[in-house]
């Protein structure tokens, strides 16, 4: 049986990662979304609810973890983020491994793992290949600043916490240009063809 290729997909804010992930899904390749996994873990009955609530009691609201309350705790305590990551990262990794196992069992030839902090967390070491979605700085800023409630200051703060786009591109197996939908589609098609070609 051909093994499932694990493709790590990443990209900075406003680069079009969600849209690009959908392009892989549209081609029949299962996509795991790190942000969606965190939402599941924080929801009522989620695996992170009790351990996070023990560390951050004020974040527990109606049996689920309230992300706004959690953000307030993190903002007030410089050590809070590290403690939270120590709880949540292993649970997210387990969720990802279960997804890969299910995709493999279902015969998927490519599984796409959408991880915003792919390189920052070292998750790239678990992948068979990586792809960074990238657009011009002008395109990125205009996309992000069009979002409700977003300011240039907030965007600069977010970018200061993310690995620079140029470094992500340099570390990736592939780069997907997203300034145009057609360019992104063509890159996704080429990546899938290359991976499937090697498996043939």
Number of C-alpha atoms within 10 A of each C-alpha: 6 11 12 19 19 19 23 27 30 30 27 21 19 22 26 23 22 15 15 23 22 14 18 20 15 11 11 13 18 21 23 23 17 19 13 12 17 18 16 18 20 23 17 17 12 16 17 24 21 18 13 22 19 11 13 18 15 15 22 20 13 9 15 21 25 18 14 10 16 20 13 12 18 17 12 9 9 10 11 17 15 11 14 17 13 11 15 19 14 12 17 21 14 11 18 17 13 12 17 23 13 13 19 19 11 10 13 18 20 22 22 23 25 23 20 20 17 24 19 13 11 10 14 23 12 11 16 13 17 23 24 26 29 26 22 12 13 9 15 18 17 11 14 18 15 11 10 7 8 11 13 11 9 13 15 11 11 12 14 10 9 16 15 12 19 10 10 23 19 11 14 18 15 18 23 26 22 23 18 11 14 11 13 22 18 12 19 22 14 14 19 16 12 11 16 14 9 7 12 6
